[in-house]
Amino acid sequence: MTPEIAPKPGGEQAGLQHALQYVALAESLEPELWGPNLVRALDSLEQEHDNLRTALCWCVNHGEAAIALRLSASLWRFWQLRGHLAEGLNWLDEALALPKAVPTELRARGLEAAGNLARSLGRYEKATVFYAGSLQARLKLGDKRGIALALTNLGVVAQLGGNDDASVAHHDASFELFRELGDPAGVGLSLITLGTMAQLQGRTASARALYEESLALFRAVSDTRGIAASLNNLANTVSEAGEFAAARSYYEEALNYFRELGDAGEEAACLKNLALMDLNAGAPNDACRLCQQSLELFDELADGRGVAACLDILARIAHAKHEDELAARILGAAEGLRDVLLSGLPATGTSLTSEPSLAIREVLGEEHFAECLVEGRMMSLADVISSALSALQGARADDLEGGTHAQVPG
């Protein structure tokens, strides 16, 4: 259920004006969620979140379907990045269920937004329903590029749901449509999604070839985001194949492009991957430094999942430095954070069953390992991270401006 929020006082006209005011705000900030002002836009929307909720509540209560969809469709990336996934999906559900007719293009946007949030929540069947609805809307509009993108989304969610045959069919149809349109960026996107599917199926050579082809296409049209995405995926593939020097080169080039784009989330992910490269190369101090930079960015974005992934790396660094009690406490903090993030949602795996975690468990023994996990869960994230950095690399608690606090949904 969406939060119960009192209607805005002042009568129906005042409520409408309030809703329109916040539609204008959300729509003006939506493009910023994809550019160098991402963090500022996220902070602005977070600051106004209660007002945005009030506006959505008024729209739903008064059957203002078009305004509700304009507002919720503009906010989906904010909800995704700031961890308000379930709430955002609930608002979109309510907006889409309103009986008043809305323009087909607007309904398509709302369905795509709902599909994106459902996919992020691991609700793949629900995401498929939303994406199928968006496909029907795009077909009604005769929007061929929109049709191709909807097919791509259906292919991705089918792949995530384990339906490989449907995934291949959707991706192939999307690829052909982009090629028919003469859309090199769209073709490149299809190649990336086909490469991801090949990679998940263990067809590393095919994945690599597809990523290399997408990279060449994006370079030809100077599509910076496409270049960066292709490089990042290519790095993942060659890293899995043990080609660590090539992987590092790809990650570093991708990092430079993401910095140029101002995409702090992808920058943080690249830094995290480079930290793993250093750790696997036997350079734990360098890994710790990069992990700290990644943590700072994930924290600034209030990306709890990214923070948890960095904590897993810090635990591995601690193990490499024979600080196994500290490593177990860090793992406890990571699992505690994931418990908060996944409250009421299906579990998506745990770092406690990974090979490094099992090695830490073996060193400490089952009982002492469990004790340290509990200690880590009881500590604040800021205390866990600052103590870990201090022990592992001599970093001070105030190195992270304001302290790392990992804003997570309550």
C-alpha positions in Angstrom: 0.0 0.0 0.0 1.1 3.6 -0.7 1.5 5.8 2.4 -1.6 7.4 3.8 -1.1 11.1 3.4 -3.6 13.8 4.4 -5.0 15.8 1.5 -3.6 19.2 0.9 -5.7 21.8 2.7 -7.4 24.6 0.8 -10.0 22.9 -1.4 -10.0 21.2 -4.8 -8.5 24.0 -6.8 -5.6 24.4 -4.3 -5.0 20.6 -4.5 -4.9 20.7 -8.3 -2.5 23.6 -8.3 -0.3 21.9 -5.8 -0.2 18.7 -7.9 0.6 20.6 -11.1 3.4 22.5 -9.3 5.0 19.2 -8.4 4.5 17.7 -11.8 6.4 20.6 -13.2 9.2 20.1 -10.7 9.5 16.3 -11.4 9.4 16.8 -15.1 12.0 19.5 -15.0 14.3 17.3 -12.9 13.8 14.1 -14.8 16.4 14.8 -17.5 18.9 15.7 -14.7 18.6 12.1 -13.4 20.7 11.0 -16.4 23.4 13.6 -16.4 26.1 15.3 -14.4 23.6 16.9 -12.0 22.2 13.5 -10.9 23.0 13.8 -7.2 21.7 17.4 -7.0 18.4 16.3 -8.7 18.1 13.2 -6.4 18.6 15.4 -3.3 16.0 18.0 -4.6 13.4 15.2 -5.1 14.2 13.6 -1.8 13.7 16.9 0.0 10.3 17.3 -1.7 9.3 13.7 -1.4 6.5 14.3 1.1 5.0 17.0 -1.2 5.3 14.7 -4.2 3.5 12.0 -2.2 0.8 14.5 -1.3 0.4 15.4 -4.9 0.1 11.8 -6.0 -2.4 11.1 -3.2 -4.6 14.0 -4.3 -4.4 12.8 -7.9 -5.4 9.2 -7.0 -8.2 10.3 -4.7 -9.6 12.7 -7.4 -9.2 10.4 -10.3 -6.7 12.6 -12.1 -5.1 9.8 -14.1 -3.1 11.9 -16.5 -1.5 14.1 -13.8 -0.8 11.0 -11.7 0.9 9.2 -14.6 2.9 12.3 -15.6 4.2 12.6 -12.1 4.8 8.9 -11.3 6.4 8.2 -14.7 8.8 11.1 -14.2 9.8 9.8 -10.8 10.6 6.2 -11.5 14.4 6.6 -11.8 14.4 8.6 -8.5 12.5 5.9 -6.8 14.8 3.3 -8.2 18.1 5.0 -7.3 17.0 6.1 -3.9 15.6 2.7 -2.9 11.9 3.6 -2.9 11.2 0.8 -5.3 8.1 -0.8 -3.8 6.5 2.6 -3.0 7.1 3.9 -6.5 5.6 0.7 -8.0 2.5 1.1 -5.8 2.0 4.7 -7.0 2.3 3.6 -10.6 -0.1 0.7 -10.0 -2.7 3.1 -8.6 -2.2 5.7 -11.4 -2.5 3.0 -14.1 -5.6 1.6 -12.5 -7.5 4.9 -12.6 -10.5 4.6 -15.0 -10.1 8.0 -16.7 -8.7 7.8 -20.2 -5.2 9.2 -20.8 -3.2 9.7 -24.0 -1.7 6.4 -25.3 1.9 7.8 -25.2 1.5 8.8 -21.6 0.1 5.3 -20.7 3.0 3.7 -22.5 5.5 5.7 -20.4 3.7 4.8 -17.2 3.7 1.1 -18.1 7.4 1.2 -19.0 8.2 3.0 -15.7 6.2 0.4 -13.7 8.0 -2.4 -15.6 11.4 -0.9 -14.8 10.6 -0.8 -11.0 9.0 -4.3 -11.0 12.1 -5.7 -12.8 14.4 -4.0 -10.2 12.3 -5.7 -7.4 12.7 -9.1 -9.0 9.0 -9.3 -9.8 9.6 -10.5 -13.3 6.1 -11.8 -14.1 4.6 -8.4 -13.1 7.3 -6.6 -15.1 6.4 -8.7 -18.2 2.7 -7.7 -17.9 3.7 -4.0 -17.8 6.2 -4.3 -20.7 3.7 -6.2 -22.8 1.2 -3.4 -22.1 3.7 -0.8 -23.2 4.4 -2.8 -26.4 0.7 -2.8 -27.2 0.5 0.9 -26.6 3.6 1.5 -28.9 2.0 -0.7 -31.6 -1.2 1.4 -31.4 0.9 4.5 -31.8 2.9 3.0 -34.7 6.1 4.0 -32.8 8.7 1.6 -34.3 11.5 2.7 -32.0 9.3 2.4 -29.0 8.2 -1.0 -30.2 11.9 -2.1 -30.4 12.6 -0.8 -27.0 9.6 -2.5 -25.5 10.8 -5.8 -27.1 14.2 -5.2 -25.6 12.7 -4.8 -22.2 10.6 -8.0 -22.7 13.7 -9.8 -23.7 15.7 -8.7 -20.7 12.9 -9.7 -18.2 12.4 -13.0 -19.9 16.1 -13.7 -19.6 16.0 -12.7 -15.9 13.0 -15.0 -15.4 14.8 -18.0 -16.9 12.7 -18.1 -20.2 15.6 -18.2 -22.7 13.4 -19.0 -25.7 11.2 -16.0 -25.2 14.2 -13.8 -24.5 15.9 -14.8 -27.8 12.7 -14.2 -29.7 12.2 -10.7 -28.3 15.9 -9.7 -28.7 16.0 -11.0 -32.3 12.8 -9.0 -33.1 14.2 -5.9 -31.5 17.5 -6.2 -33.3 15.8 -6.6 -36.7 13.6 -3.6 -36.0 16.4 -1.4 -35.0 18.4 -2.4 -38.1 15.4 -1.8 -40.3 15.1 1.7 -38.8 18.8 2.4 -39.5 19.3 3.1 -35.8 22.9 2.2 -34.9 22.5 3.1 -31.2 19.5 0.8 -31.0 21.3 -2.0 -32.8 24.2 -1.5 -30.3 21.8 -1.8 -27.4 20.4 -5.0 -28.8 23.9 -6.4 -29.2 24.6 -5.6 -25.6 21.5 -7.4 -24.4 22.3 -10.4 -26.6 25.8 -10.4 -25.2 24.5 -10.3 -21.7 22.3 -13.3 -22.4 25.2 -15.2 -24.0 27.4 -14.3 -21.0 24.8 -15.6 -18.5 24.6 -18.8 -20.5 28.3 -19.3 -20.3 29.0 -18.6 -24.0 31.9 -16.2 -23.2 33.3 -16.1 -26.7 29.9 -15.1 -28.2 29.4 -12.5 -25.5 32.7 -11.0 -26.2 32.1 -10.8 -29.9 28.8 -9.2 -29.4 30.2 -6.6 -27.0 33.0 -5.8 -29.4 30.5 -5.3 -32.2 28.4 -3.0 -30.1 31.5 -1.0 -29.1 32.5 -0.5 -32.7 28.9 0.7 -33.6 28.8 3.1 -30.6 32.3 4.5 -31.4 31.2 5.1 -35.0 28.4 7.3 -34.0 30.2 8.8 -30.9 27.6 7.6 -28.5 29.5 8.1 -25.2 27.0 6.2 -23.0 26.9 3.3 -25.4 30.7 3.2 -25.6 31.0 3.2 -21.8 28.3 0.4 -21.4 30.0 -1.8 -24.0 33.4 -1.3 -22.4 32.1 -2.2 -19.0 30.4 -5.4 -20.2 33.5 -6.3 -22.3 35.6 -5.8 -19.1 33.3 -8.2 -17.2 33.6 -10.8 -19.9 37.4 -10.7 -20.3 37.8 -10.6 -16.5 35.8 -13.9 -16.2 38.2 -15.3 -18.8 41.2 -14.4 -16.7 42.5 -11.6 -19.0 42.9 -9.2 -16.1 45.2 -6.7 -17.9 42.7 -6.3 -20.7 39.8 -6.0 -18.2 41.6 -3.3 -16.3 42.1 -1.3 -19.4 38.4 -1.6 -20.4 37.2 -0.7 -16.9 39.5 2.4 -16.8 38.4 3.6 -20.2 34.7 3.1 -19.2 35.4 4.9 -15.9 36.6 8.0 -17.8 33.5 8.0 -20.0 31.2 7.6 -17.1 32.9 10.5 -15.4 32.6 12.6 -18.5 28.8 11.8 -18.5 28.6 12.6 -14.8 27.0 9.2 -14.1 28.0 8.8 -10.5 26.4 5.4 -10.1 28.3 3.8 -13.0 31.5 5.5 -11.9 31.0 3.9 -8.5 30.4 0.5 -10.1 33.6 0.8 -12.2 35.6 1.8 -9.1 34.2 -1.2 -7.3 35.2 -3.5 -10.2 38.7 -2.0 -10.3 39.0 -2.6 -6.5 38.3 -6.2 -7.1 40.9 -6.3 -9.9 43.5 -4.9 -7.4 42.5 -7.3 -4.7 42.8 -10.3 -7.1 46.2 -9.0 -8.2 47.5 -9.1 -4.6 47.3 -5.3 -4.0 44.9 -5.0 -1.1 46.0 -1.4 -0.2 45.2 -0.2 -3.7 41.9 -2.1 -3.6 41.0 -0.5 -0.3 41.6 3.0 -1.7 39.4 2.4 -4.7 36.7 0.7 -2.6 36.7 3.8 -0.4 36.1 6.0 -3.4 33.3 3.7 -4.6 31.7 3.8 -1.1 31.8 7.6 -1.1 29.9 7.7 -4.4 27.4 5.0 -3.5 26.7 6.8 -0.2 26.2 10.1 -1.9 23.6 8.4 -4.1 22.1 6.7 -1.0 22.6 3.4 -2.9 22.4 0.8 -0.2 22.9 -2.1 -2.6 26.2 -0.5 -3.8 27.3 0.1 -0.3 26.6 -3.5 0.6 28.6 -4.7 -2.4 31.6 -2.5 -1.3 31.3 -4.0 2.2 31.7 -7.4 0.7 35.0 -6.3 -0.9 36.2 -4.7 2.3 35.6 -8.0 4.1 37.7 -9.8 1.4 40.5 -7.2 1.9 40.4 -7.7 5.6 40.7 -11.5 5.1 43.6 -10.9 2.8 45.3 -8.9 5.5 44.5 -11.6 8.1 42.0 -9.4 9.9 39.3 -12.1 10.0 37.3 -10.9 13.0 37.0 -7.5 11.3 36.1 -9.3 8.0 33.2 -11.1 9.8 31.9 -7.9 11.4 31.9 -6.2 8.0 30.0 -9.1 6.5 27.5 -8.9 9.4 27.0 -5.2 8.6 26.5 -6.0 4.9 23.9 -8.6 5.7 22.1 -6.3 8.1 21.9 -3.6 5.4 20.6 -6.2 2.9 17.9 -7.2 5.4 16.7 -3.6 5.5 16.8 -3.2 1.7 15.0 -6.5 1.1 12.4 -6.0 3.8 9.2 -7.7 2.5 10.9 -8.7 -0.8 12.2 -12.0 -2.1 15.8 -12.7 -1.1 18.4 -12.3 -3.9 21.3 -14.3 -2.4 23.8 -13.7 0.4 27.5 -12.9 0.6 27.7 -15.4 3.5 27.8 -18.4 1.2 30.5 -17.0 -1.1 33.9 -18.6 -1.2 35.7 -15.7 0.6 33.1 -15.8 3.4 33.5 -19.5 3.8 37.3 -19.0 4.1 36.7 -16.4 6.9 34.3 -18.8 8.6 36.9 -21.6 8.5 39.6 -19.4 10.1 37.4 -18.2 12.9 35.4 -21.3 13.6 31.6 -21.4 13.4 30.8 -20.0 16.9 33.3 -17.1 16.8 32.3 -16.3 13.2 28.6 -16.0 14.3 29.5 -13.8 17.2 31.4 -11.4 15.0 28.5 -11.3 12.5 26.2 -10.3 15.3 28.6 -7.6 16.4 28.7 -6.2 12.9 24.9 -6.2 12.6 24.7 -4.2 15.9 27.2 -1.5 14.8 26.2 1.5 12.7 27.4 1.5 9.1 29.5 4.6 9.7 31.3 2.9 12.6 31.9 -0.3 10.6 33.2 1.5 7.6 35.4 4.0 9.4 36.9 1.3 11.7 37.5 -0.9 8.6 39.2 1.8 6.7 41.3 2.8 9.7 42.5 -0.8 10.2 43.0 -1.7 6.6 44.6 1.4 5.2 45.1 4.0 7.9 42.1 6.0 6.7 40.5 8.3 9.3 36.9 8.2 10.3 36.4 11.7 8.8 37.8 10.8 5.4 34.3 10.4 4.2 32.8 13.8 4.4 30.1 13.7 7.1 30.7 10.0 7.6 29.4 7.2 5.4 25.8 6.6 6.5 24.2 4.7 3.6 20.7 6.1 3.4 18.3 3.2 3.1 14.6 3.0 3.0 13.0 2.8 6.4 
